[in-house]
Amino acid sequence: MRNRDYDDPVYVDWRKKVYKRDGHKCQMPDCTNRRSKARLNAHHIKKWAEAHWLRYEVRNGITLCWQCHKRVTGSEELYEGLFMHIVRNNE
């Protein structure tokens, strides 16, 4: 497994593209912070460690606020279908 370098230009570019596609807002439907642009995370829909071939695929990312990101971490499989649907609608 390759460790993530958040300052890697390729990773930074991926993150910026995910944020732009999602309008720089959390995409969790029930998020109470949805209007805020503060403390956003680009979340990998298919886990970084388990889907290395999708690490920099913009369709494998979704913008979440830090609270929603924390909530889904560890339960990614439960949200995968929802997040893929949202991403398709945002393209």
CYANA upper distance limits for C-alpha pairs under 8 A (distance plus 0.5 A):
  1 MET  CA     49 ALA  CA      6.92
  2 ARG  CA     49 ALA  CA      8.46
  5 ASP  CA     11 TYR  CA      7.89
  6 TYR  CA     11 TYR  CA      6.74
  6 TYR  CA     12 VAL  CA      7.25
  7 ASP  CA     11 TYR  CA      7.42
  7 ASP  CA     12 VAL  CA      6.78
  8 ASP  CA     12 VAL  CA      6.64
  9 PRO  CA     13 ASP  CA      6.52
 10 VAL  CA     14 TRP  CA      6.74
 10 VAL  CA     56 TYR  CA      8.00
 11 TYR  CA     15 ARG  CA      6.67
 11 TYR  CA     56 TYR  CA      7.33
 12 VAL  CA     16 LYS  CA      6.70
 13 ASP  CA     17 LYS  CA      6.75
 14 TRP  CA     18 VAL  CA      6.78
 14 TRP  CA     56 TYR  CA      6.27
 14 TRP  CA     57 GLU  CA      7.86
 14 TRP  CA     58 VAL  CA      6.70
 15 ARG  CA     19 TYR  CA      6.74
 15 ARG  CA     42 ALA  CA      6.20
 15 ARG  CA     61 GLY  CA      8.42
 16 LYS  CA     20 LYS  CA      6.58
 17 LYS  CA     21 ARG  CA      6.62
 17 LYS  CA     58 VAL  CA      7.22
 18 VAL  CA     22 ASP  CA      6.77
 18 VAL  CA     42 ALA  CA      7.11
 18 VAL  CA     58 VAL  CA      6.35
 18 VAL  CA     59 ARG  CA      8.43
 18 VAL  CA     61 GLY  CA      6.48
 18 VAL  CA     62 ILE  CA      6.63
 18 VAL  CA     63 THR  CA      7.00
 19 TYR  CA     23 GLY  CA      6.60
 19 TYR  CA     24 HIS  CA      5.22
 19 TYR  CA     25 LYS  CA      7.83
 19 TYR  CA     42 ALA  CA      7.52
 19 TYR  CA     62 ILE  CA      8.10
 19 TYR  CA     63 THR  CA      6.34
 20 LYS  CA     24 HIS  CA      6.30
 21 ARG  CA     90 ASN  CA      6.92
 21 ARG  CA     91 GLU  CA      7.20
 22 ASP  CA     26 CYS  CA      8.16
 22 ASP  CA     27 GLN  CA      7.57
 22 ASP  CA     62 ILE  CA      7.76
 22 ASP  CA     63 THR  CA      6.85
 22 ASP  CA     87 VAL  CA      8.45
 22 ASP  CA     90 ASN  CA      6.86
 24 HIS  CA     37 LYS  CA      6.49
 24 HIS  CA     40 LEU  CA      8.29
 24 HIS  CA     63 THR  CA      7.65
 25 LYS  CA     34 ARG  CA      6.27
 25 LYS  CA     35 ARG  CA      6.95
 25 LYS  CA     36 SER  CA      7.17
 25 LYS  CA     37 LYS  CA      6.22
 25 LYS  CA     40 LEU  CA      8.03
 25 LYS  CA     63 THR  CA      7.01
 25 LYS  CA     64 LEU  CA      7.66
 25 LYS  CA     65 CYS  CA      8.02
 26 CYS  CA     31 CYS  CA      7.63
 26 CYS  CA     33 ASN  CA      7.76
 26 CYS  CA     34 ARG  CA      5.57
 26 CYS  CA     35 ARG  CA      8.25
 26 CYS  CA     36 SER  CA      8.44
 26 CYS  CA     37 LYS  CA      8.32
 26 CYS  CA     40 LEU  CA      7.56
 26 CYS  CA     63 THR  CA      5.73
 26 CYS  CA     64 LEU  CA      4.72
 26 CYS  CA     65 CYS  CA      5.65
 26 CYS  CA     68 CYS  CA      8.46
 27 GLN  CA     31 CYS  CA      8.13
 27 GLN  CA     34 ARG  CA      7.68
 27 GLN  CA     62 ILE  CA      7.53
 27 GLN  CA     63 THR  CA      6.35
 27 GLN  CA     64 LEU  CA      6.32
 27 GLN  CA     86 ILE  CA      7.98
 28 MET  CA     34 ARG  CA      8.24
 28 MET  CA     64 LEU  CA      7.08
 28 MET  CA     68 CYS  CA      7.41
 31 CYS  CA     68 CYS  CA      7.53
 33 ASN  CA     65 CYS  CA      7.63
 34 ARG  CA     65 CYS  CA      8.14
 38 ALA  CA     65 CYS  CA      8.00
 39 ARG  CA     65 CYS  CA      6.38
 39 ARG  CA     66 TRP  CA      6.30
 40 LEU  CA     63 THR  CA      7.14
 40 LEU  CA     64 LEU  CA      6.23
 40 LEU  CA     65 CYS  CA      4.86
 40 LEU  CA     66 TRP  CA      6.24
 41 ASN  CA     63 THR  CA      6.28
 41 ASN  CA     64 LEU  CA      5.76
 41 ASN  CA     65 CYS  CA      6.30
 41 ASN  CA     66 TRP  CA      6.51
 41 ASN  CA     69 HIS  CA      7.39
 42 ALA  CA     61 GLY  CA      6.57
 42 ALA  CA     62 ILE  CA      6.12
 42 ALA  CA     63 THR  CA      5.24
 42 ALA  CA     64 LEU  CA      6.84
 43 HIS  CA     61 GLY  CA      5.83
 43 HIS  CA     62 ILE  CA      5.75
 43 HIS  CA     63 THR  CA      6.61
 43 HIS  CA     64 LEU  CA      7.11
 43 HIS  CA     69 HIS  CA      7.49
 44 HIS  CA     48 TRP  CA      6.81
 44 HIS  CA     55 ARG  CA      7.89
 44 HIS  CA     60 ASN  CA      6.10
 44 HIS  CA     61 GLY  CA      5.11
 44 HIS  CA     62 ILE  CA      7.17
 45 ILE  CA     60 ASN  CA      5.69
 45 ILE  CA     61 GLY  CA      6.12
 45 ILE  CA     62 ILE  CA      7.39
 45 ILE  CA     76 GLU  CA      7.42
 45 ILE  CA     79 TYR  CA      8.47
 45 ILE  CA     80 GLU  CA      6.40
 45 ILE  CA     83 PHE  CA      7.36
 45 ILE  CA     84 MET  CA      8.06
 46 LYS  CA     50 GLU  CA      7.64
 46 LYS  CA     51 ALA  CA      6.56
 46 LYS  CA     54 LEU  CA      7.97
 46 LYS  CA     60 ASN  CA      6.86
 46 LYS  CA     76 GLU  CA      8.08
 46 LYS  CA     80 GLU  CA      7.79
 47 LYS  CA     51 ALA  CA      6.37
 47 LYS  CA     76 GLU  CA      8.10
 48 TRP  CA     52 HIS  CA      6.51
 48 TRP  CA     54 LEU  CA      8.22
 48 TRP  CA     55 ARG  CA      6.32
 51 ALA  CA     55 ARG  CA      7.22
 54 LEU  CA     60 ASN  CA      6.88
 55 ARG  CA     60 ASN  CA      7.83
 56 TYR  CA     60 ASN  CA      8.13
 57 GLU  CA     61 GLY  CA      7.76
 59 ARG  CA     84 MET  CA      8.25
 59 ARG  CA     87 VAL  CA      7.03
 59 ARG  CA     88 ARG  CA      8.40
 60 ASN  CA     84 MET  CA      8.30
 61 GLY  CA     87 VAL  CA      8.45
 62 ILE  CA     83 PHE  CA      7.46
 62 ILE  CA     87 VAL  CA      7.35
 64 LEU  CA     68 CYS  CA      6.33
 64 LEU  CA     69 HIS  CA      6.03
 65 CYS  CA     69 HIS  CA      6.56
 66 TRP  CA     70 LYS  CA      6.54
 67 GLN  CA     71 ARG  CA      6.76
 68 CYS  CA     72 VAL  CA      6.83
 69 HIS  CA     73 THR  CA      6.65
 72 VAL  CA     76 GLU  CA      6.20
 72 VAL  CA     79 TYR  CA      7.84
 75 SER  CA     79 TYR  CA      7.74
 76 GLU  CA     80 GLU  CA      6.69
 79 TYR  CA     83 PHE  CA      6.50
 80 GLU  CA     84 MET  CA      6.60
 81 GLY  CA     85 HIS  CA      6.71
 82 LEU  CA     86 ILE  CA      6.79
 83 PHE  CA     87 VAL  CA      6.62
 84 MET  CA     88 ARG  CA      6.71
 85 HIS  CA     89 ASN  CA      6.86
 86 ILE  CA     90 ASN  CA      6.74
 87 VAL  CA     91 GLU  CA      6.90
